[in-house]
Amino acid sequence: MRTSIDPEATAATEPALTVERTMTASAAALYRAWTDRFGDWFAEPDTVLMRAEVDVPYFFETLFEGQRHPHHGRFVELVPDELVTLTWTNAAVQGAETVVRVDLSPAEGGCHLTLRHGGFPDDETRDQTKDAWPQVLEHLDHVIRGE
């Protein structure tokens, strides 16, 4: 299912970043993590208000260095076990509605994940975000493996 915006074009809007990682989990498990289990690996569990439906708003908070950081947006494209695209707004992106696109493809021993995050207000904001996503994906891989 897809929303009225072109999520592929929006995720590629510069400034943008791309992170690729081979994950140990299956595409199905990763799709569930991004759509139904956000509180297990990314957000504070008691703050997640999210339904895996296109154009339905979501909200959650993360906890970093003792402070809560609210995030909100909506899913713009969902293809089970293949693709999750969502808008992404928080203080780190200066309130801009950025777009995160997660492509999943089977790989030997797991899944290849490509994350594209685009539409940052400027290069500096993108650069401040680019180091976080590899750490987040590594954490997701550890959580799914049960470590």
C-alpha positions in Angstrom: 0.0 0.0 0.0 1.3 3.5 -0.8 0.3 7.1 0.1 -0.2 10.0 -2.3 3.5 11.2 -2.0 6.3 9.5 -4.0 8.2 7.9 -1.1 11.1 6.7 -3.3 11.7 10.2 -4.6 11.3 11.8 -1.2 13.7 9.4 0.5 16.3 10.4 -2.1 15.8 14.1 -1.7 19.2 15.7 -0.9 20.7 16.1 1.6 20.3 12.3 2.1 22.2 9.4 3.5 22.3 5.7 2.8 23.3 2.9 5.1 23.6 -0.7 4.1 24.0 -3.7 6.3 23.7 -7.5 6.1 21.5 -8.5 9.0 21.3 -11.9 10.6 17.5 -11.8 10.8 15.0 -12.7 8.0 13.3 -10.0 6.0 10.0 -11.0 7.7 11.5 -10.5 11.2 12.9 -7.1 10.2 9.7 -6.0 8.6 7.9 -6.9 11.9 10.5 -5.0 13.9 10.0 -1.8 11.8 6.2 -2.0 11.8 5.0 -3.9 14.9 7.9 -4.1 17.4 9.4 -0.6 17.5 9.3 -0.6 21.3 11.5 -3.7 21.4 14.5 -2.2 19.8 14.2 1.6 19.2 11.7 3.4 21.3 10.7 3.5 24.9 8.1 0.7 24.9 5.5 2.6 27.0 5.5 5.5 24.5 4.9 3.8 21.2 1.6 4.7 19.5 2.0 3.0 16.1 -0.1 1.0 13.7 1.4 -0.4 10.5 -1.1 1.3 8.2 -0.3 3.9 5.5 -1.1 7.5 6.4 -1.9 6.7 10.1 0.2 9.0 12.4 2.6 7.4 14.8 4.4 8.7 17.9 7.1 7.4 20.2 9.9 8.6 22.4 13.5 7.5 22.7 15.6 7.9 25.8 19.1 9.2 25.3 21.4 10.4 28.1 18.5 10.6 30.5 16.3 12.8 28.2 13.2 11.8 26.2 13.2 12.6 22.5 9.8 12.6 20.8 9.5 11.3 17.2 6.4 11.4 15.0 5.4 10.7 11.4 3.4 8.3 9.4 4.0 5.2 7.2 3.9 6.2 3.5 4.6 2.8 1.9 4.4 -0.8 3.2 5.3 -3.9 1.3 5.4 -6.9 3.7 8.8 -8.4 4.1 10.3 -6.0 1.4 9.8 -2.3 2.2 9.0 0.1 4.9 8.9 3.9 4.2 7.9 6.4 6.8 8.1 10.1 7.5 10.4 10.9 10.4 10.2 14.1 12.4 12.1 14.9 15.6 14.3 17.7 17.1 17.4 16.2 15.5 16.1 17.0 12.0 15.0 20.5 13.2 11.3 19.6 12.8 11.6 18.8 9.1 9.5 16.0 7.7 12.3 13.7 6.5 11.6 10.3 5.0 13.2 7.0 6.0 13.0 4.1 3.4 14.1 0.6 4.5 14.5 -1.9 1.7 14.8 -5.6 2.7 16.1 -8.4 0.4 17.0 -11.9 1.3 20.7 -12.7 1.7 22.7 -15.7 2.7 22.3 -16.1 6.4 19.7 -13.3 6.8 18.8 -10.2 5.0 20.4 -7.2 3.2 19.0 -4.0 4.6 19.3 -0.6 2.8 18.2 2.4 4.7 17.8 5.7 2.9 17.1 8.8 5.0 16.4 12.0 3.0 14.9 15.4 3.0 17.2 16.9 5.7 17.0 20.7 6.1 20.8 20.9 5.4 24.1 19.0 5.2 25.0 19.6 8.8 21.8 18.0 10.1 22.3 15.0 7.8 25.9 14.7 9.0 24.8 14.7 12.6 22.4 11.9 11.9 24.6 9.7 9.6 26.6 8.1 12.5 23.5 7.1 14.4 21.9 4.8 11.9 24.7 2.2 11.7 24.6 2.0 15.5 20.8 1.7 15.5 20.9 -1.1 12.9 23.6 -3.0 14.8 21.5 -2.8 17.9 18.4 -4.1 16.0 20.5 -7.0 14.8 21.6 -7.8 18.4 18.0 -7.5 19.7 16.6 -9.8 17.1 19.3 -12.4 17.7 18.4 -12.2 21.4 21.8 -10.8 22.6 
